[in-house]
């Protein structure tokens, strides 16, 4: 009304609903179909976690060192940071020096964070 | 005034000066001349700077909401100060940083309206008088809370630098929540504030209660944020923009009957924000989270988060209710909010009576105070309810900080938060007992404390609107409140304790002193705050 040239009514979003229905329907139908169509052979060996190799011992749900999670989440963080560089690279000429300085600020903040992580010995494995 | 005698004394003085020190007189004249020239050059420079780079620099500092930038940069600085061996520096630094931000935001207060990024759809944030007043309340409260944290400086397991940094980041979110001009900024502010609080709630890593509280707060908070976002999407669908101006134009141009989508969006957004201030049907997370979180962060949650939430609610509801604009909208929603107010007051006050833990009682009392604040929001008169809310938030925050400071001194590290641990405190530590008493009196709303005038202003604003039944309910519930606040006072002065001495750190003493002086000063001269700021 004020900033859009076209007003969208709820009915205009019907294609999204149909798409959603199709996505859910596909998953449900394939799950039912695989169970119905696939052959079922049960035996003691078949129902083991691993059919061959070393015998499984103990519980699968053991606590994992928090270091793994830290590394994983830091990887995601810096991965996303790189993704933010792409739109800047595409609009590099258009944004000019303004974009350059904004990006430098952004990267500086990320580097400060990285320096903090290194200083806190998060990346050290002992 | 007598007319100045020009003839005799001046001549004598001139003769005197010229005869003895002609050179120095000349020097003075030269100095004066140079000074005059310098002033002229400076004024010319200043005039020039209005169109030049200097002015641009000044404008950048003003337009970009300096307090937000300062808080973020100071927070990061704080993280690195944590590497120093001297841990006290972190506390002093964070207090100094918060104080600088307080001064900056106070300077902004008397300035004109400043809009951040005005080129974009009418601005993302605005530094108006209301937002700076809220910012002042929150920064002052933060400044009072910081000295309570001295026990973290001695604790080897604790990370005070990170705690202070996260508190400062959460203050950034709180400031955004009270100064938004675009719903996206409201959402970003809510998220920054909430995520910081989720982390701090679980900061006591080896305590099961703290972990439970963090998970509960996170899950419930995420759902509330989801509802807020759904509402925002619906509102955008109806209005076609996120800015407050566009929403106001839409509300004044359309009747509520013709725009059910916008009304649904409004309701859902309101529910999302009411969750943050723990109003009644959305309050279930509050007692567990307040009890599980370390007391320092509970104090932060029950004061600053609540102030930010009520500021956001006031700004948001104003868009849909001010009579000239939203004449057809106010009648549509005020009954629903009135029910929320009554529920909040009743559940908060009556459940608080049955608590045996002081901290849980404070959690429920926080719910009930959210009810009083919502009452003033519901009154929605342009002057008196805004004044009432500002006064009430300050009075409530200051008294609550004092109460939590007292609780932390009594409970120590052992989490002894039952009423019984306050027994005999009047004998073992009279100062602590007196300051807890003053804060309890203020929370109960006894005259000569700030809480009394807070309640009075709230009731007056509701009276002005004509919602008399609400005032009746609120007065009844305030009477219930007196009971459980006085239980603490009775325990401290009339029960026999085990006479174990209670140690109070100097930081806690400073906070309690300032909080109590403020409580009494505002209780004796309430105009002090009202005239100064609004």
Contacts between the chains, C-beta under 8 A, distances in Angstrom:
chain1	res1	chain2	res2	distance
A	1	B	239	6.9
A	1	B	240	4.5
A	1	B	241	8.0
A	1	B	250	7.0
A	2	B	239	7.5
A	2	B	240	5.6
A	2	B	241	5.2
A	2	B	246	4.9
A	2	B	249	6.8
A	2	B	250	7.8
A	3	B	121	6.5
A	3	B	240	5.9
A	3	B	241	4.8
A	3	B	246	7.1
A	4	B	240	4.6
A	4	B	241	7.8
A	7	B	240	6.5
A	8	B	237	6.5
A	10	B	237	7.2
A	10	B	261	7.1
A	109	B	76	7.8
A	112	B	76	6.2
A	116	B	79	5.9
A	116	B	80	7.0
A	119	B	80	8.0
A	119	B	83	6.2
